[in-house]
Amino acid sequence: MQVETTTIAEIKEEKVDFLTFPYIPLGKLSLITGDPNVGKTHIALAIAAAVTTGEPLPWEPEQSRHDPANVIFESMEDGYGDTIKPRLMRLGADCERVHVINSGAYPLTLDDPRIERAIIKTGAKMVIFDPLTAYCNGFEASSSGGIRPILTRLADVAAQTNCAIVCICHLNKSGGKSQYRTLGSIDISAIARSVLTVGKLPDDEEIRCFVHGKSNLTAPRASQAFAFGGESQLEWLGDYPITLDELLDGKMNPKKQPKQPSQLGIAEQFIKTALNNGVTASAEIKTLAEGAGISKNTLDRAKSSLGVKSIKQSDNWRWEMPAAEGSDHGHVLNKNEEQPQEPQKIAYANDGVLGVLESDEGGADYAKS
């Protein structure tokens, strides 16, 4: 039997393109992993929503708009009507561009030829399977001999169609090195070219982030923090200095704590200053917060965190700090402290712009310097 070979010199060099740089490459298999209820599916849907509209994601340059593209989303956990569609709509997705394969009496599997046909038919640039283990065609995900051929075939489909295929995976509870934490065989994370791991911050469980734990095609980028506001509205909070091991171990290196205050911390200090002299109209606070670049979701989370009360006076709603021992109208006084007479000021950073909030009995004023 004859054997044919090809030299590396004969192989054409190819450039890797990204669905969203550097986290999700086109033509490759990627994973989004994490424990239950940390936001894995929400992150996948947020990326999918941006794909359908062409809008840049927060870590992408503003000028990086792309042509809107189609997405295929396959879920075995969340309902399409009660969960997936409402989330996509809140994320601003073009739902006309999000497709589901009608598998009928034959459940879809990762080695199903209908996947490639659906990608070609719709021109999809992203396919999501949630979770991966539900599409393993009866093979145990922990079995290398069973799962590797299936994922190899899926990776081939991604390459042939230049589509980003993303599988959502749970983590196991065994601990140990981060690369062994993906539920199932080590082959799952080995075949993937990029792996994002989602979790809650060790020092603030209200804030989540995803860490670029594996990147074979480019240097990993900083972790991205996010939070959920009212009605589970996703709010991006920017880069966060945490490693995968720190996220999984639940322990943050004190030397790596962010030098800049978090968006929640900025909003909390903003409210404290605005309410320093007592009750203040909620409409006024919201207007000032908007001018200061503090989103409604962050303002609401800060209000809840501080225990700020909403009080209706006449026909207007006002905010007041909760009363505490040694306090006056909700403003906590230190021992021997007198009520301040001068306007209170707070400086804070927002997108590199320094702002100052001044408040006195006549109201408040916001200025950018």
C-alpha positions as CSV (number, residue, x, y, z in Angstrom):
1,M,0.0,0.0,0.0
2,Q,1.5,3.3,-1.1
3,V,1.8,6.2,1.3
4,E,1.7,9.9,0.2
5,T,3.1,12.8,2.1
6,T,3.0,16.5,1.9
7,T,5.7,18.9,3.1
8,I,4.8,21.8,5.3
9,A,6.3,24.1,2.7
10,E,3.4,23.0,0.3
11,I,0.7,24.0,2.8
12,K,-0.8,27.4,2.4
13,E,-0.5,29.6,5.4
14,E,-3.8,30.8,6.7
15,K,-4.8,33.8,8.8
16,V,-7.2,33.1,11.8
17,D,-10.2,35.4,11.9
18,F,-12.3,36.0,15.0
19,L,-16.0,36.3,15.7
20,T,-15.0,38.5,18.6
21,F,-11.3,39.0,19.2
22,P,-9.6,37.4,21.0
23,Y,-12.2,35.2,22.7
24,I,-14.1,33.4,19.9
25,P,-12.3,32.4,16.7
26,L,-14.1,31.7,13.5
27,G,-13.7,28.2,12.0
28,K,-12.8,26.7,15.4
29,L,-14.4,25.0,18.4
30,S,-14.6,27.1,21.6
31,L,-16.0,26.4,25.1
32,I,-17.8,28.5,27.8
33,T,-17.5,26.7,31.1
34,G,-18.6,27.3,34.6
35,D,-20.6,26.2,37.6
36,P,-24.5,26.3,37.4
37,N,-26.1,29.7,37.6
38,V,-23.1,31.9,37.0
39,G,-24.1,33.3,33.6
40,K,-22.6,30.9,31.0
41,T,-25.6,30.9,28.8
42,H,-26.1,34.6,29.2
43,I,-22.6,35.3,28.0
44,A,-23.1,33.1,25.0
45,L,-26.4,34.9,24.2
46,A,-24.8,38.3,24.6
47,I,-22.2,37.5,22.1
48,A,-24.8,36.0,19.8
49,A,-27.0,39.1,20.1
50,A,-24.0,41.3,19.0
51,V,-23.4,38.9,16.0
52,T,-27.0,39.4,14.8
53,T,-26.9,43.2,15.0
54,G,-23.3,43.9,14.0
55,E,-22.8,46.0,17.1
56,P,-19.3,45.8,18.7
57,L,-19.0,44.2,22.1
58,P,-17.6,46.2,25.0
59,W,-14.0,44.9,24.6
60,E,-14.0,45.6,20.9
61,P,-13.1,49.0,19.3
62,E,-16.1,51.2,18.4
63,Q,-15.0,51.1,14.8
64,S,-15.1,47.3,14.7
65,R,-18.7,47.0,13.6
66,H,-19.3,44.0,11.3
67,D,-22.1,42.9,9.0
68,P,-25.0,41.3,10.9
69,A,-24.9,37.5,10.7
70,N,-27.1,34.5,11.6
71,V,-26.7,32.3,14.7
72,I,-27.9,28.8,15.5
73,F,-28.7,28.2,19.1
74,E,-29.4,24.7,20.4
75,S,-30.5,24.3,24.1
76,M,-31.5,21.2,26.1
77,E,-31.8,23.1,29.4
78,D,-33.6,26.4,28.9
79,G,-36.9,26.9,27.1
80,Y,-36.9,28.9,23.9
81,G,-40.1,30.7,24.6
82,D,-39.8,31.5,28.3
83,T,-36.1,32.0,28.6
84,I,-34.0,32.1,25.5
85,K,-36.1,34.5,23.4
86,P,-36.8,37.0,26.3
87,R,-33.1,37.1,27.1
88,L,-32.2,37.7,23.5
89,M,-34.8,40.5,23.2
90,R,-33.4,42.2,26.4
91,L,-29.9,42.0,24.9
92,G,-31.1,43.7,21.7
93,A,-30.7,40.8,19.4
94,D,-32.3,40.5,15.9
95,C,-34.3,37.4,16.6
96,E,-35.0,37.0,12.9
97,R,-31.3,36.0,12.7
98,V,-31.4,33.4,15.5
99,H,-32.2,29.9,14.2
100,V,-33.1,26.6,15.9
101,I,-32.7,23.2,14.1
102,N,-36.0,21.4,14.0
103,S,-34.8,17.9,14.9
104,G,-38.2,16.3,15.1
105,A,-38.3,12.7,16.2
106,Y,-34.5,12.4,15.9
107,P,-32.6,14.3,18.6
108,L,-29.7,16.3,17.4
109,T,-26.2,15.1,18.3
110,L,-22.7,16.7,17.8
111,D,-21.9,14.4,14.9
112,D,-25.2,14.9,13.2
113,P,-24.8,15.9,9.5
114,R,-27.8,18.3,9.9
115,I,-25.5,20.7,11.8
116,E,-23.3,21.3,8.7
117,R,-26.4,21.5,6.4
118,A,-28.1,24.1,8.7
119,I,-24.9,26.2,8.8
120,I,-24.7,26.2,5.1
121,K,-28.4,26.9,4.7
122,T,-28.5,29.8,7.1
123,G,-25.0,31.2,6.6
124,A,-24.6,31.1,10.3
125,K,-21.4,32.5,11.8
126,M,-22.0,31.1,15.3
127,V,-23.5,27.9,16.6
128,I,-24.1,27.3,20.3
129,F,-24.8,24.0,22.0
130,D,-26.1,24.3,25.6
131,P,-24.9,22.0,27.2
132,L,-22.4,20.0,25.3
133,T,-23.1,16.8,27.3
134,A,-26.7,16.7,26.1
135,Y,-25.6,16.2,22.5
136,C,-23.0,13.4,22.9
137,N,-25.1,10.7,21.1
138,G,-25.2,8.3,24.0
139,F,-21.4,8.4,24.6
140,E,-20.1,9.3,28.0
141,A,-18.5,12.7,27.9
142,S,-15.9,11.4,30.3
143,S,-14.8,8.7,27.8
144,S,-11.9,9.8,25.6
145,G,-12.6,7.1,23.0
146,G,-16.2,8.2,22.7
147,I,-16.0,12.0,22.8
148,R,-12.8,12.8,20.9
149,P,-14.1,11.5,17.5
150,I,-17.3,13.4,17.9
151,L,-15.6,16.7,18.8
152,T,-13.0,16.2,16.0
153,R,-15.9,15.9,13.5
154,L,-17.5,19.0,15.0
155,A,-14.2,20.9,14.7
156,D,-14.0,19.8,11.1
157,V,-17.5,21.2,10.4
158,A,-16.4,24.5,12.0
159,A,-13.3,24.7,9.8
160,Q,-15.2,23.8,6.6
161,T,-17.9,26.4,7.1
162,N,-15.7,29.1,8.8
163,C,-18.3,29.1,11.6
164,A,-17.5,29.6,15.3
165,I,-19.0,26.6,17.2
166,V,-19.3,27.2,21.0
167,C,-20.2,24.5,23.5
168,I,-21.3,25.4,27.0
169,C,-20.0,23.0,29.7
170,H,-20.3,22.6,33.4
171,L,-17.3,22.2,35.7
172,N,-16.7,19.2,37.9
173,K,-16.3,19.5,41.6
174,S,-13.0,17.6,42.0
175,G,-10.8,20.7,42.2
176,G,-7.2,20.4,41.0
177,K,-5.6,22.1,38.0
178,S,-7.9,24.4,36.0
179,Q,-7.5,22.4,32.8
180,Y,-9.0,19.3,34.4
181,R,-12.1,21.1,35.8
182,T,-14.3,20.9,32.6
183,L,-16.9,18.2,33.1
184,G,-16.0,15.2,31.1
185,S,-12.8,14.0,29.4
186,I,-9.7,16.2,29.2
187,D,-10.1,15.8,25.4
188,I,-13.0,18.3,25.5
189,S,-10.9,21.3,26.5
190,A,-7.9,19.9,24.6
191,I,-9.7,20.0,21.2
192,A,-11.2,23.5,21.9
193,R,-9.0,26.4,20.7
194,S,-10.4,28.9,23.1
195,V,-11.9,28.3,26.6
196,L,-13.8,31.0,28.6
197,T,-14.6,30.2,32.2
198,V,-17.4,32.1,34.0
199,G,-17.6,32.5,37.8
200,K,-18.4,34.9,40.6
201,L,-15.7,37.2,42.0
202,P,-14.3,35.9,45.3
203,D,-14.7,39.4,46.9
204,D,-18.1,40.3,45.5
205,E,-20.5,37.5,44.4
206,E,-22.8,40.1,42.9
207,I,-20.2,40.6,40.2
208,R,-19.3,37.8,37.7
209,C,-16.6,37.6,35.2
210,F,-15.3,35.3,32.5
211,V,-11.6,34.4,32.3
212,H,-9.8,33.6,29.1
213,G,-8.3,30.4,30.5
214,K,-7.1,28.9,27.2
215,S,-6.1,30.5,24.0
216,N,-4.2,28.6,21.4
217,L,-4.4,31.2,18.6
218,T,-3.5,34.4,20.3
219,A,-2.4,35.8,23.6
220,P,-5.2,35.6,26.2
221,R,-6.9,38.9,27.1
222,A,-7.9,40.3,30.4
223,S,-10.9,38.8,32.2
224,Q,-14.3,40.6,31.6
225,A,-16.5,41.5,34.6
226,F,-20.3,41.8,34.4
227,A,-23.3,42.0,36.6
228,F,-27.1,41.5,36.4
229,G,-29.4,44.4,37.0
230,G,-33.2,44.4,37.1
231,E,-35.0,41.7,35.1
232,S,-31.6,39.9,34.7
233,Q,-30.3,42.7,32.4
234,L,-26.7,42.1,31.6
235,E,-24.3,45.0,32.4
236,W,-20.7,44.9,31.3
237,L,-18.2,46.3,33.9
238,G,-14.9,46.1,31.9
239,D,-11.5,44.4,32.4
240,Y,-10.9,42.7,35.8
241,P,-7.4,41.5,37.0
242,I,-8.2,37.9,38.0
243,T,-6.6,34.6,36.9
244,L,-8.5,31.3,36.2
245,D,-7.1,29.6,39.3
246,E,-8.1,32.6,41.5
247,L,-11.6,32.4,40.1
248,L,-12.0,28.7,40.6
249,D,-10.3,28.7,44.1
250,G,-12.4,31.6,45.3
251,K,-9.3,33.4,46.5
252,M,-8.0,36.7,45.2
253,N,-4.4,37.7,45.5
254,P,-4.4,40.9,47.6
255,K,-1.6,42.4,45.5
256,K,-3.7,42.1,42.4
257,Q,-6.8,43.8,43.7
258,P,-8.0,46.5,41.2
259,K,-6.4,49.9,41.8
260,Q,-9.5,51.6,40.5
261,P,-12.8,51.3,42.4
262,S,-15.4,49.1,40.9
263,Q,-18.4,50.7,39.1
264,L,-20.6,49.5,42.0
265,G,-18.2,51.2,44.5
266,I,-18.3,54.4,42.5
267,A,-22.1,54.4,42.4
268,E,-22.3,53.7,46.2
269,Q,-20.0,56.7,46.9
270,F,-22.0,58.8,44.5
271,I,-25.2,58.0,46.4
272,K,-23.6,58.6,49.8
273,T,-22.5,62.1,48.8
274,A,-25.8,62.9,47.1
275,L,-27.7,62.0,50.3
276,N,-25.1,63.5,52.7
277,N,-27.4,66.3,53.8
278,G,-30.6,64.2,54.0
279,V,-33.5,63.3,51.7
280,T,-33.0,64.0,48.0
281,A,-35.4,63.7,45.1
282,S,-34.8,60.5,43.3
283,A,-35.3,62.1,39.9
284,E,-32.4,64.5,40.7
285,I,-30.1,61.7,41.7
286,K,-30.9,59.7,38.6
287,T,-30.3,62.6,36.3
288,L,-26.9,63.4,38.0
289,A,-26.0,59.7,37.8
290,E,-26.7,59.5,34.1
291,G,-24.6,62.6,33.5
292,A,-21.8,61.0,35.5
293,G,-21.8,57.9,33.4
294,I,-23.4,55.6,36.0
295,S,-25.9,53.3,34.5
296,K,-29.4,52.7,35.9
297,N,-28.6,49.1,36.7
298,T,-25.5,50.0,38.6
299,L,-27.3,52.8,40.4
300,D,-30.1,50.4,41.4
301,R,-27.6,47.8,42.7
302,A,-25.8,50.5,44.7
303,K,-29.1,51.7,46.2
304,S,-30.0,48.2,47.2
305,S,-26.5,47.5,48.6
306,L,-26.6,50.6,50.8
307,G,-30.2,49.9,51.9
308,V,-31.4,53.3,50.7
309,K,-35.1,54.0,51.3
310,S,-37.6,55.3,48.8
311,I,-40.0,57.8,50.5
312,K,-43.0,59.4,48.8
313,Q,-43.5,63.0,49.8
314,S,-46.5,64.7,48.2
315,D,-46.3,63.5,44.6
316,N,-42.5,63.0,44.5
317,W,-40.3,60.1,45.4
318,R,-37.2,60.8,47.4
319,W,-34.2,58.8,48.6
320,E,-32.9,58.6,52.1
321,M,-30.0,56.7,53.7
322,P,-31.1,54.2,56.3
323,A,-31.0,55.5,59.9
324,A,-28.3,54.1,62.1
325,E,-27.1,54.7,65.7
326,G,-25.6,58.1,66.0
327,S,-27.2,59.2,62.7
328,D,-29.2,62.2,61.7
329,H,-31.7,61.8,58.9
330,G,-29.9,58.7,57.7
331,H,-26.4,60.5,57.5
332,V,-24.1,58.5,59.9
333,L,-22.0,60.9,62.0
334,N,-18.7,60.1,63.6
335,K,-18.4,60.8,67.3
336,N,-18.1,64.5,67.9
337,E,-18.8,65.2,64.2
338,E,-20.8,68.2,63.3
339,Q,-23.2,68.4,60.4
340,P,-21.0,69.7,57.5
341,Q,-21.8,73.2,56.4
342,E,-19.7,73.3,53.2
343,P,-20.8,71.6,50.0
344,Q,-19.6,68.0,49.8
345,K,-17.5,66.9,46.9
346,I,-16.5,63.5,45.5
347,A,-14.1,62.9,42.6
348,Y,-14.4,59.8,40.6
349,A,-13.0,58.4,37.4
350,N,-15.3,57.4,34.5
351,D,-13.7,56.4,31.2
352,G,-10.7,58.6,32.0
353,V,-12.8,61.7,32.7
354,L,-12.6,63.2,36.2
355,G,-16.0,64.4,37.5
356,V,-17.0,66.3,40.6
357,L,-20.4,66.1,42.3
358,E,-21.3,69.0,44.6
359,S,-24.4,69.0,46.8
360,D,-25.8,71.5,49.2
361,E,-29.2,72.6,50.5
362,G,-30.0,74.2,47.2
363,G,-29.5,71.1,45.1
364,A,-26.6,69.4,43.3
365,D,-24.5,70.1,40.3
366,Y,-22.3,67.9,38.1
367,A,-19.3,69.2,36.3
368,K,-16.7,67.5,34.1
369,S,-13.2,68.8,34.3
